[in-house]
Each structure stands twice: as C-alpha cells, then as structure tokens.
Amino acid sequence: MSPSNRRSFLARGVALAALPAAASLTGGAFAGTASAETLPDYAPVPPSALGPALNEQGYYVGRVEKNLYWVTDGTYQAAFLTTREGVVLFDAPPTIGHNLQRAIDQIAAANGVSRKVTHIVYSHHHADHLGASSLFGKNVVRVGHAETKRLLVRDNDPARPVPDVTFEKQRTLRVGGERINLAWQGTNHTPDNSYIHLPDHGTLMLVDVVLPGWVPFYNFNLNEDVPASIAAPAKALSYPWKHFIGGHLGRLGTRDDVVVYQQYITDLTDNVKTALATVDPTPYFTKYGDNAWAGVKTYLDAVSDYAAAPVVKKYTGVLAAADVFTASHAFIILESIRLDLGYGSQIHP
C-alpha cells in the first residue's frame, strides 16, 4: 500500500473510531444496507488539504518550529514542547492515544532530550481532545481554564483528570525556560475554549474553530456560541504567529488558511440572509397545514440549500468537504442570525 493510500485508510479508520458504532446502537439493523453503489459521491479532497503520510504505527510527528512539535493521526492533532525540565503536551486525543508517547520518544531519542511529560495543557474539556490524558499518570501538572475544571468535575471522567492549575482570563506558563501564553476570550466552540500562544515559536493553537484546508465538521463544528465562533478567527489573527494548530485533520495551518475560512463563513452568512429574503415560505406551510413542524422543516431545508449552493460551487476544490457539510452549516448559521441576531424577525401587527 502506498504511503498516501495508507494515510487515507488510517485516517478513515481513526474517523470511525471517534464515532459510536452504529450497529451496536441499533442492534445491527443497518448491517449490510450500504454499498459503494448506494453511498453518495462527493468531490475529491484537494491535495492541498492533506497532510504528510503516517508511519506504520499510524501517526506522524514533525517539527513546528525549534523545540515545538506536532502529532497527527490524520484526523486529530496534538502538540508538545521539549524543555530542559521535561515535555509540555498540548491536548491528548484518545485516537492518537499511546502514539503520543511514541512520538515524544521518537523526538527525545533523536535530540537527546527528556521524554518525561511533566505538564499537559488542555485546550478545552471535550473528550475527543483530552481522552488520553490519564495515560500520563497522576504526577503530571495539568493546566486549563477554570471553566474547563468545572466542566470536567461535572463530567467525572477518569480518562480526563481535572486541571491542577487554572486561570480565568490569561496566564503565562513557564516551564524549563519556555513561555506559553494562555488566554480565554469568551465562549466560542465551547464555554472554555482557550487560545494557546507560543510567541517564541510563532505558533497559535486554537482547537475546533478553523480546520486548515477543510470546511468545519457537521453543523458548524457543533459550536455552542455561533456569533462568537464566527468572531474567533479575527481574534486569532490579532496574535503574531506563522503556524496554526487547529486540532483536526492532517496538516498545520497558516494565516492564509484562517483568512480563507473567514471568507467562506462570510459568504455563507451573506447567502443565508439572501435566502431568507428570497425563498417564499407559503407553499411549504400550505402543503403541510396543521403539521407545523413539517412546514418548518421543509422551508428551513430549502433556505439552507439555497444559501449553500453557490458556496459549495465556489469552494469545491478550495476547501475539502465543501459539498459534504456546507448545507448543515447554513442551517446553524440561519438559526443563529434569526435567534441570536433577530434577523428577519417581525412583530405581528
């Protein structure tokens, strides 16, 4: 199997591992119903969206800048900083799992530095980014936002030990002569998602907001605060950095990636407003009569599809999966501009 095919195969396997097994949830009801002939076709992934090939263990580790490194399994990303006092790990996705330590060992052996993880910095509380934290034992200083600690106490997940050190607005973490600036700038993807800036390494880590080379995951990345998530990339660009770690998929990002993402979301938002002013709701509610939810669903689906179509056309070949998820993003943004911003809201006379 060629390296590129292996990378694609492993990435698909990792993506499946990150989701519930459908058959186990349905008693096997869906078994055997899908085939290559019945599944939909999507546009090819642009080569620019793909990262480096994975090794035989299913990961890639590479230098970001100086003694800062990143790790990916093709679907998730983490990073680590080697210092004279040990290793600072940024996030611990369970799909990478034990490969995190293997990646650290690989770099430590090559450079003659410590392999011991002394600190883990949490970007936010979600299990898909922290679920391997417990692999590093109890004698590790875990650092995260105060809300991250509150949410992890609530979740009571032994795979995600709560932070030992927290911050409210900002904190500079100093380990082994290195500095890491942590900041909370309000809710975006989650109430606790943090900006992790390494100014001496020209790097910003902001997870689950911009996925370099790709459109967001289903339903606008499941962002809990849509307006703030739309604003988050501008805050990211206010920092001085060259390298961007977004937490997902196979490659690092650049400032241009963030700008392209911003334009994608701006185009989609503008088209949603146009669609709201263009698509007539009358036939949908006329057809379904007393079944209000059927009328609402078909109307909002029509608005979302109308808004998404020109964006899909513009970004196919530019951002991977533009044809896969854009309509779902349009629906979430549609609901946000209606409910959060009051766009199109009318008072009955």
Disulfide bonds with the S-S distance in Angstrom:
none
